[in-house]
Amino acid sequence: MIQDIKPYVYDVTYRQEDIIDDSFVCFKNNGKILLSDTKGENILPTYEMVKNMDLHYTYLFTISGQKFFYADNASDVQIPGYTYQSKNTFRTLQPRHLAFGMITACQITDWYEANKFCGKCGAPMRHSSKERMLRCDNCKNMVFPKICPSIIVAVTNGEKLLMTKRSPSSDHYSLIAGFMEVGETAEDTIHREVYEETGVRVKNIKYYKSQPWSFSDSVLFAFTAELDGSDEIAPHDNELASAEWIDRKDIKDVNQGVSITNELICAFKDGII
Ligand SMILES: [Zn+2]
């Protein structure tokens, strides 16, 4: 998965750090990220490349001691050999620890950019010196990073797995997933989402793993569950293009890649769950 970056270590402890020549810098322009046109360890821009520019930097985190910063007053910074690229690049970009670092930087910096001013009174927000939090000195409003909890669940019926498609023309299968609503437990969300999207009921919910998923500002809690009662599929909403029971032996080879969805599908195909 995208966060599996061993032997590299992600350290998101909040502190103040000085930027140095080899610090990576997150530059954004219209939702795209400045990346090298050539692949490899030099994929991300460093402070050394832009130190002659008059920019202000905010420390984000380190990966095995390598600092990541955000240039918070930069717009359309240009570096020869680097172009602004889609965030989806990070789904396949290598090395993975840098892909994970930069998509994580995107989530934090998107939050900073969306909260420059207080949502209650409109006054400018100030960075807390103690924790990753933005504070309004006028009305005392406090805003913490946006992380939306979500569930994904592998629903099984003996040798069959409940698989879904978001688009009828796609050959990409997924699993039941959805954001948690206010007041719900993860188990409540699973019962609601599975029923809304497929009309079936589930039992024996078991926790599997979790995954930070910065592409949608979320964290995914993955579970397995068993069919409870009828296996007839009758969706109550139109979120999915299709949902179907697929036999373990008929599941096509899936690249485990970066997502917990693919890991769950592979785990069922291989008889692990
Ligand atoms: Zn305020």
Residues whose N, C-alpha, C, O or C-beta is under 5 A from the ligand:
A	BS01	ZN	C118 K120 C121 G122 A123 C136 N138 C139 K140 N141
